[in-house]
Amino acid sequence: MRDIIIIGGGPAGVSAALTARNRGKRVTIISNGAEQSNLWKAALIENYPGLPNISGEALLRALRGQLAAAGIETVTGRALNALDMRGSFSVSVGPDYYDARALILAVGITQQSGYPGEQEFLGRGVSYCATCDGMLFRGKKVAVVGLNAEAAAEAAFLRSIGCEVTFFDRQRAKAYEIKGADTVTELLADGVPYPVSGVFILRSTIAPGSFLQGLALENGHLVTDAVMKTALDGVYAAGDCTGKPYQIAKAVGQGNTAALAACEYLDKV
Ligand SMILES: Cc1cc2nc3c(=O)[nH]c(=O)nc-3n(C[C@H](O)[C@H](O)[C@H](O)COP(=O)(O)OP(=O)(O)OC[C@H]3O[C@@H](n4cnc5c(N)ncnc54)[C@H](O)[C@@H]3O)c2cc1C
């Protein structure tokens, strides 16, 4: 079992990973590819101390390189959810599970609200992972709302196992609503009804409220105390996911604080 799993490989997550590793902890960082980070889009960063006029891409490459140089285990992929196992946490990435005694959430800004019906039907026809849940819909009509780079491949996977797939991307529709009774029966896409048994919503991030039960949120941000502890024992958060200002320097500082607090927690329990 690892000591700490960190979700998110931006400035906050990398800072947390380096600090925890320095303190001798067994750390794994789970993150989407660097190019899916918001920071990747920043053409020029002028206010990060010590690295004047660096692009977001160059900074991210440096951060990820530092992880590799420190020998920190990195899993590239989207963490789907975490289960609180009372004393440890189990994080799923596609069909794989990773266990740790503490978690640090450094997921950046995520879409909080979701589409109407998304939360209501999550697990009852709404899924965030085609490879995990696809077999449940074999021979049935499903919709894929493809908002990340892997969506087309996941739709192809669903077709390969016998699902009848209607694929939506940002060009095809903007507004979605999921309808049903006990389970999903219909997707409304820009008001047009599609009868389906399943809706796969494939974003590169997962809203923290759906990711792990029991976290406190305020205006869509994770609530933490001064040492970045969330409402759950053993779970810490850092960076943009904890609220404004959305700034690299703040993310790095909070990642450091969260890691030190997580190490202290682990040394006590
Ligand atoms: C265009 C632009 C310009 C900017 N310019 C500046 C600037 O000049 N100065 C400044 O200080 N700040 C700037 N920012 C803000 C800065 O990028 C953020 O404040 C900073 O990146 C936050 O770091 P973070 O680690 O909290 O989150 P992020 O950098 O967003 O990193 C979060 C990472 O977690 C990943 N992730 C999320 N959910 C999951 C999941 N479920 N599973 C796996 N991985 C997941 C994301 O894909 C991402 O890689 C800019 C932002 C943008 C978009």
The ligand as an SDF file (V2000), in Angstrom:
LIG
                    3D

 53 58  0  0  0  0  0  0  0  0999 V2000
   -4.4850   30.5980  -20.3470 C   0  0  0  0  0  0  0  0  0  0  0  0
   -4.0620   30.6260  -18.8990 C   0  0  0  0  0  0  0  0  0  0  0  0
   -3.0610   31.4890  -18.5000 C   0  0  0  0  0  0  0  0  0  0  0  0
   -2.6520   31.5080  -17.1560 C   0  0  0  0  0  0  0  0  0  0  0  0
   -1.6590   32.3660  -16.8040 N   0  0  0  0  0  0  0  0  0  0  0  0
   -1.2070   32.3740  -15.5150 C   0  0  0  0  0  0  0  0  0  0  0  0
   -0.1340   33.2330  -15.1180 C   0  0  0  0  0  0  0  0  0  0  0  0
    0.4340   33.9930  -15.9140 O   0  0  0  0  0  0  0  0  0  0  0  0
    0.2640   33.1840  -13.8110 N   0  0  0  0  0  0  0  0  0  0  0  0
   -0.3200   32.3510  -12.8770 C   0  0  0  0  0  0  0  0  0  0  0  0
    0.0970   32.3470  -11.7240 O   0  0  0  0  0  0  0  0  0  0  0  0
   -1.3420   31.5380  -13.2500 N   0  0  0  0  0  0  0  0  0  0  0  0
   -1.8020   31.5240  -14.5310 C   0  0  0  0  0  0  0  0  0  0  0  0
   -2.8350   30.7030  -14.8870 N   0  0  0  0  0  0  0  0  0  0  0  0
   -3.4890   29.8700  -13.8490 C   0  0  0  0  0  0  0  0  0  0  0  0
   -2.6790   28.6080  -13.5650 C   0  0  0  0  0  0  0  0  0  0  0  0
   -2.5630   27.8510  -14.7560 O   0  0  0  0  0  0  0  0  0  0  0  0
   -3.3520   27.7900  -12.4740 C   0  0  0  0  0  0  0  0  0  0  0  0
   -3.6010   28.5860  -11.3330 O   0  0  0  0  0  0  0  0  0  0  0  0
   -2.5000   26.6000  -12.0550 C   0  0  0  0  0  0  0  0  0  0  0  0
   -2.1960   25.7900  -13.1670 O   0  0  0  0  0  0  0  0  0  0  0  0
   -3.2340   25.7680  -10.9970 C   0  0  0  0  0  0  0  0  0  0  0  0
   -2.5000   24.6320  -10.6920 O   0  0  0  0  0  0  0  0  0  0  0  0
   -3.2370   23.3150  -10.1500 P   0  0  0  0  0  0  0  0  0  0  0  0
   -2.1570   22.3210   -9.9430 O   0  0  0  0  0  0  0  0  0  0  0  0
   -4.1240   23.6670   -9.0190 O   0  0  0  0  0  0  0  0  0  0  0  0
   -4.2220   22.8700  -11.3230 O   0  0  0  0  0  0  0  0  0  0  0  0
   -3.9300   22.4980  -12.8360 P   0  0  0  0  0  0  0  0  0  0  0  0
   -2.7060   23.1760  -13.3390 O   0  0  0  0  0  0  0  0  0  0  0  0
   -5.2110   22.7410  -13.5520 O   0  0  0  0  0  0  0  0  0  0  0  0
   -3.6020   20.9470  -12.7820 O   0  0  0  0  0  0  0  0  0  0  0  0
   -4.5780   19.9870  -12.4880 C   0  0  0  0  0  0  0  0  0  0  0  0
   -4.2310   18.7260  -13.2360 C   0  0  0  0  0  0  0  0  0  0  0  0
   -5.0550   17.6580  -12.7580 O   0  0  0  0  0  0  0  0  0  0  0  0
   -5.5710   16.9530  -13.8700 C   0  0  0  0  0  0  0  0  0  0  0  0
   -6.8100   16.2910  -13.4380 N   0  0  0  0  0  0  0  0  0  0  0  0
   -7.9700   16.8600  -13.0400 C   0  0  0  0  0  0  0  0  0  0  0  0
   -8.8690   15.9260  -12.6890 N   0  0  0  0  0  0  0  0  0  0  0  0
   -8.2450   14.7370  -12.8710 C   0  0  0  0  0  0  0  0  0  0  0  0
   -8.6620   13.3950  -12.7000 C   0  0  0  0  0  0  0  0  0  0  0  0
   -9.8960   13.0880  -12.2560 N   0  0  0  0  0  0  0  0  0  0  0  0
   -7.7870   12.4060  -12.9730 N   0  0  0  0  0  0  0  0  0  0  0  0
   -6.5320   12.6980  -13.4300 C   0  0  0  0  0  0  0  0  0  0  0  0
   -6.0880   13.9660  -13.6170 N   0  0  0  0  0  0  0  0  0  0  0  0
   -6.9410   14.9630  -13.3430 C   0  0  0  0  0  0  0  0  0  0  0  0
   -5.7870   18.0140  -14.9260 C   0  0  0  0  0  0  0  0  0  0  0  0
   -5.9200   17.4690  -16.2200 O   0  0  0  0  0  0  0  0  0  0  0  0
   -4.5040   18.8180  -14.7450 C   0  0  0  0  0  0  0  0  0  0  0  0
   -3.4290   18.2350  -15.4350 O   0  0  0  0  0  0  0  0  0  0  0  0
   -3.2640   30.6620  -16.2100 C   0  0  0  0  0  0  0  0  0  0  0  0
   -4.2630   29.7800  -16.6270 C   0  0  0  0  0  0  0  0  0  0  0  0
   -4.6670   29.7580  -17.9470 C   0  0  0  0  0  0  0  0  0  0  0  0
   -5.7460   28.7860  -18.3660 C   0  0  0  0  0  0  0  0  0  0  0  0
  1  2  1  0
  2  3  1  0
  2 52  2  0
  3  4  2  0
  4  5  1  0
  4 50  1  0
  5  6  2  0
  6  7  1  0
  6 13  1  0
  7  8  2  0
  7  9  1  0
  9 10  1  0
 10 11  2  0
 10 12  1  0
 12 13  2  0
 13 14  1  0
 14 15  1  0
 14 50  1  0
 15 16  1  0
 16 17  1  0
 16 18  1  0
 18 19  1  0
 18 20  1  0
 20 21  1  0
 20 22  1  0
 22 23  1  0
 23 24  1  0
 24 25  2  0
 24 26  1  0
 24 27  1  0
 27 28  1  0
 28 29  2  0
 28 30  1  0
 28 31  1  0
 31 32  1  0
 32 33  1  0
 33 34  1  0
 33 48  1  0
 34 35  1  0
 35 36  1  0
 35 46  1  0
 36 37  1  0
 36 45  1  0
 37 38  2  0
 38 39  1  0
 39 40  1  0
 39 45  2  0
 40 41  1  0
 40 42  2  0
 42 43  1  0
 43 44  2  0
 44 45  1  0
 46 47  1  0
 46 48  1  0
 48 49  1  0
 50 51  2  0
 51 52  1  0
 52 53  1  0
M  END
$$$$
